[in-house]
Structures are given as C-alpha cells and as structure tokens.
Amino acid sequence: MGAGFRGWEWLSGKMSLGSFTFTAWCNSHLRKAGTQIENIDEDFRDGLKLMLLLEVISGERLPKPERGKMRVHKINNVNKALDFIASKGVKLVSIGAEEIVDGNAKMTLGMIWTIILRFAIQDISVEETSAKEGLLLWCQRKTAPYKNVNVQNFHISWKDGLAFNALIHRHRPELIEYDKLRKDDPVTNLNNAFEVAEKYLDIPKMLDAEDIVNTARPDEKAIMTYVSSFYHAFSGAQKAETAANRICKVLAVNQENEHLMEDYERLASDLLEWIRRTIPWLEDRVPQKTIQEMQQKLEDFRDYRRVHKPPKVQEKCQLEINFNTLQTKLRLSNRPAFMPSEGRMVSDINNGWQHLEQAEKGYEEWLLNEIRRLERLDHLAEKFRQKASIHEAWTDGKEAMLKHRDYETATLSDIKALIRKHEAFESDLAAHQDRVEQIAAIAQELNELDYYDSHNVNTRCQKICDQWDALGSLTHSRREALEKTEKQLETIDQLHLEYAKRAAPFNNWMESAMEDLQDMFIVHTIEEIEVCPSLGPCSLLGAQEVQAVPGGLRPLQQLVPKRDRALLEEQSKQQSNEHLRRQFSSQANVVGPWIQTKMEEIGRISIEMNGTLEDQLSHLKQYERSIVDYKPNLDLLEQQHQLIQEALIFDNKHTNYTMEHVRVGWEQLLTTIARTINEVENQILTRDAKGISQEQMQEFRASFNHFDKKQTGSMDSDDFRALLISTGYSLGDAEFNRIMSVVDPNHSGLVTFQAFIDFMSRETTDTDTADQVIASFKVLAGDKNFITAEELRRELPPDQAEYCIARMAPYQGPDAVPGALDYKSFSTALYGESDL
C-alpha cells in the first residue's frame, strides 16, 4: 500500500450514494465505541470521531486528541488521524487536514474510502491474491454452487441481488430460502439480503436497492465496501475454511504417500514372491534322459528369458523409480523417510535379483553342458551298439565251431589244414581283442558319464566279455586237441593250410574296413570334417585288385559311398553352422557396442549439466524412444541365437559378445535410462517445491560432480563430508551422522545427487509443519484440545474426515468428553515426530 490512493475522485457527482454507504460503514464500527455520525461531511471535521474510528478498526491507540474548539485544535486532531493512516503505509495524495476541517465532502469521502481500502479490503487474501482481486475470488468461490449467480465484478454482477443472498445462504443457510428467490425481482432480492444481514449478521444497510436497480452500472466502491463487511462478518468461518484447506492439503499429501507406500509394498511382495518361486526352478539341476527332454528344458528357459522375465525387469525398475519418487515427495513435504517392512527394502530386492541372475546363469550353463553330455552319450551309445553288434555277429557260431570234434575223423592232411585254419582263427581272435577292449572302454565311459541305460549296456558288455573268455578257453582246448591229433596223423594238405593262413589276414582287414566305414563320428567344425577318413585301406586297392578280390568284398564296396555321403552331410551341416555363427556375430558385433555407447552417453547426460532440467529430461526421453525403437535388433539377435542353440553350437570365435552379455546389457540400459529420467523428474520436483533457481541447480551439480570422483552419480560418506565442508559446514561427528541419517535413510553408505539437493534446500523452505497442522485442527475444534468425529465430518470432505477418524487415538486429557479424538498426536505422527 505504499502507493497513494486517488480512487476517491470517482465520488464526484455521486455524493449521495457514497455518503450513504460510507456513513453506514463508519457507524458499523463507531457504535462499538458507543457513538455514531449523522453527516459524514460535518461529523469528522473536529477529528475526534475520526481518531475514534481509526482506534476501533485498527485496535490500536492513537495520540491523545486535543479538546479545544479552535480551528488549530481541529486541524491538529485530523493531522494525527492522517499521520496514523500514513504510518500504515498509505500515501494520502491531495488530502490535507484543512480540507477535512473545512467540510470538503469530496476530500472527506476520499479519505474514508482510503481507510476502507486499507483496513477492510487490503488484508483480504485468497490463494496469493489480495485486496480487490482476493475479495472478488472469495465471492466467486462462495457463490459458485448457486444457479443464476456469476460474480465477475463489483457492479452489474450484484444488480439482481442474488449474489448477496447466495453469500448469506452459503454461510447461514437457515436465514435465506434461496430457492424461492426470483431473478426477475431484484428489488425484493436486494432488500431481503440487506434486512437479513442487518438483523442477523450485524451488518448495517449500506446500499439502497432502488438506487442499485435503477443504475446502469452500480457504484463499484460502494458495493466493495458493503461486500467487505460480509467477508469480515464471516471471518470466523473463513478461518475455519483456511484451516480445513490446510488440513485437507496435508492429508491429501499423506494419503497419496500412503497409497504410494502400499503400492510399493504390494509390488515388492509380488516381485519377491516371483523371485522366490523362480529360483528353485532355476536351481533344479536334475538331468533328463534324452536330448529331446533337455532341449524342451532349454525351450522353457528361452520362454522365461523372452516372455516371463522382461516384465519383471520393468517391474523392478518401476519399483525403484516409485521408491525414489516417494522418498523425494516425503522429503519435500517434510515427512519422515519411508522404511519398507522387513524384507522388502530395495536392497532386499536387489539381493534377491542378484541371486536370481546367478541361478539363471548357472542354469543356462548347466543346460548347455547337459545337452553336450547327452550328445556325447548318444554318440557313444550308438558306437557301443554298432561295435557290439559287429562283434556279436563275428562270434556267432564260433563256440560251436570250436567245440566241433571234426578232427576225430580227419585225415592227416585234414588235420594239418585244421591246424593251419585254427592258427588263422587264433590270429583273427587276437585281432578282435582290440574291439572287445574298445567295447569295454566305451561301456566304462558311458558309466562315468551317467548314461541312463547303463544297466543294459553293462549287461551286454559283460555278456561279450564272458563270451570272449569262453572263446579263449575253447580256442586253447581245440589247439591242444588238434596238436594231439596231428601227432597221430602224418600227412597234411600244406597248400590248403597255406591258403587258409593267407586268407585270414585279408578277411580280418575286410571286417575292420567294414567296421571303420560303419563307425560313428562327431565333429563340431568344418575343419574337423575335412580331416575325417573316408575310404580307409580300401583306397589303396586299384580297380584290378578290387575286381580280383573274392565276392566277400561287395559289402565293403557298398559301405564306402554310404560313408562318403555321411561325411558330405556332416560337411554341409558344419558349413551351415559356420553360417549361423557368422550371422549371429555380425549382428552381435553391432548390437553390443551400440548398447555400450548408449550407456556411456546416458552417463554423460546425467553427470553433465547442459541446459535446464527440462532440456535434460527432453534429451533423455529422446534417448528412451531411440532405445525402444532399437528393440527389433535385439529380437533379431534372439532369433539367431535360438537357431544356434537348436544346432547345438557351443562356441563362436567370430564375436566376444554372447547372448547373455547382450541381454544383461540391454536390461541395464532400459533400467538406467528409466532411473535417470526419474532422477531428473525428482530434481524438477525438488527445484519447483524448494524454489531453486537454474543457476543454483548448476552450482549444486558442479560441486557434486567435483567430489563424485568415480563419476557414478553417488558418493561415499567421506566424499560427502568433504563436499559439505567445501560449502561452509563445520562438522562434528554427531552433526555429520545426523545429516547422513537424513540423506541416506536406508544406510546404503552412498549419497545421491537427489539427496544432496534435498538437503541443501530443505532447511530454507517454508513447508507445512506439525505445529501448523495442530493449529488448524484447533481452529476446527473451536480452541478445544480435542476434536470430535462430528466436527471432522462437518468441516472436512468425507474421505479425509474418515481418514482422520480411523487414525486418531482417543483424547485422554482431563477435559475429555465421550468420543473426543487426539488431533495433536495425530498431527505430530504425520511428520514422524511421535507415535500414535
């Protein structure tokens, strides 16, 4: 109000209305001192009633008036009044004591308007507006629910009288039957409001109904003066409304925070329960019997990585974001930090998640090793079956042959032939010793690798070994019998024996060649297939030799092309595998570095302070969109990886990036960008709530970055202590520990930038306090030390009233009445200063 008021000049030509309204206004205050004025132009000329009016409306004592009748005494008294008005910050432009003493009506009314404006209107404040705007906003708020009322100004909006009646009805509904008023009867409406206000509200009639109705634009100053009387008449209700608004605001914050806490607890419980259910599945390492069963497990694991886990990664990230946002809001509203229930801390979730990923990594490694083991087992089992079958086919009939007593009727030449034949058999038998040893070695390896059908393998192997021992014994016995018979016979057929002796090695070679051509092979690279044997010893035979070989060579000739086809098929398979390796590596060598580059760029954005926080937020959201848009590249890589696993490819020399590395990097990238966006949003919340300028924010960031030696976005307690000292804090251990409990309520040992700026601004911010909330409840309670459920339901919205009733403890003071509630302990509990 430092500027002067010249608004009284409007009174020219409207003296009667101004005189009527201002006279009534003055008398509404003077009668409190037992007096009044009749003529506003005359009765203030000696300054006595003017000084008395100012004492009544200000509640202060003015200097003692002079009681003389002379002009100088009157001028001195008026000057004392004008000096008092000036002391309240009002400049009285062109208004002097002489004009008042001389009865200048225009000047007198101007002075009275100045007093009205200063003492009745200036202090009206509604939502940071004051004076005329505040009074108008108050009227609009109060009359908003009423039909046919639309207060836009202090002149024509009041002509039909409904606005006056609405103001009264809003505060004292029992005094006005609003629904019976008619918009087309303004005089009746106006007089009804004026009479009710005078009779029940002690507001004297200051306006004339006919004058208002018959004037195109009723006098603004006169209506403002009269309406201000309503404002002050209802000031008690206004105080209650202000108190209720403060309480509602506090409760709304608390309800929102509690909702966020409940959401956090629910999400944390759900996520931890999912982790607890999933880890045993990942730690179940019971092997299956076949590759097909293990490949189904691998497919289930792919579904887990592709379908089930990604939403949980998002939930975990969102949970951390919600937690950080909640803590920021709690700090900004001067509330204690949120401490999740036992076992549901962010650290508990991170520990559970780490355990999950360890189990996950071990599970995938186990699956691949199991598949590799089963592949090896299948190969060995087939090899065992083939060699066993070949051996069993060879031994078929051998026992009967060795037991045959054909020598008993043979001639000497026959015996010689039988002996040579037997020697050839012994040579053949010795050659088969390696095969029996191989069969036994394969069976042993199958046992060591825990082959599921080891029992049958061992049974068959034992049968072969037992039969082999029997053949050895029978061979020895037959030799003895033949040699004994030979001594009894004198002639032998040397040529026949020589033939048998020469034929035996070839037969053995042919059998070995057939066995080699049927032998199983396993390779994993194209280089290995290129060195696999094809024709074996048969390649040494020329066309003429092959034609000269007896008919027993035909099976061998049939196996050669079969072997070659198998090698060609394997070569094709390895070429396909090599293509899959190169295809995967080509994509992985692009996706991997892209993820790493994005991580580095986000880190720079979050550490550097380029532009406003809004600029950073916009920049980060652009990054987030580019990351989301890049997802198809990762999906393509997953498809290529699936093809590689289905082909049982276990190594790739063309890239250093495994699918696991890329997956982890992608999940970290999504989490990092979301967390960084949330940090900037929380910084904006803090800045706006605390009134921090962009320059201060940049200064905070520069200081923080200087002491954030590792550029991780957080610092340990020693670095934080150094930062505080650099900003001027003198810290003892007790004070530093107190500050650490504020900036690191979860005792993680780290201080984030968000916590730092919260601390730097929190003690200079005007926020709601427990004392302010207690004072507001006291207003609603009518200065009592307790409040009743009925009073809460009357003064607060239903949901917030019930919120208080459900949480307030019974009041235990000596002045307690039935149903009394303790609003003091409730208020302090909201701010963590005591427990209910």
Secondary structure, DSSP 8 states (H G I E B T S, - for coil): --SB--GGGGGTT-HHHHHHHHHHHHHHHHGGGT---S-TTTTTTTSHHHHHHHHHHH-----------SHHHHHHHHHHHHHHHHHTT-B-TT--HHHHHTT-HHHHHHHHHHHHIIIIITT-EETTEEHHHHHHHHHHHHHTTSTT----SSSGGGTTSHHHHHHHHHH-GGG--GGG--TT-HHHHHHHHHHHHHHHS-----S-HHHHHTSSS--HHHHHHHHHHHHHHTHHHHHHHHHHHHHHHHHHHHHHHHHHHHHHHHHHHHHHHHHHHHHHHHH-----SSHHHHHHHHHHHHHIIIIIHHHHHHHHHHHHHHHHHHHHHHHHTT-------TT-SHHHHHHHHHHHHHHHHHHHHHHHHHHHHHHHHHHHHHHHHHHHHHHHHHHTTHHHHHH--GGGG--HHHHHHHHHHHHHHHHHHHHTHHHHHHHHHHHHHHHHTT-TTHHHHHHHHHHHHHHHHHHHHHHHHHHHHHHHHHHH-----HHHHHHHHHHHHHHHHHHHHHHHHH-----SSHHHHHTS-SSGGGGG--HHHHHHS-GGGHHHHHHHHHHHHHHHHHHHHHHHHHHHHHHHHHHHHHHHHHHHHHHHHHHHHHHS--S-HHHHHHHHHHHHHHHHHTHHHHHHHHHHHHHHHHTT----TT-S--HHHHHHHHHHHHHHHHHHHHHHHHHHHHHHHHT--HHHHHHHHHHHHHH-TT-SSEEEHHHHHHHHHHTT----HHHHHHHHHHH-TT--SEEEHHHHHHHHHHTTS----HHHHHHHHHHHTTT-SSEEHHHHHHHS-HHHHHHHHHH--B--STT--TTEE-HHHHHHHHTTSS--
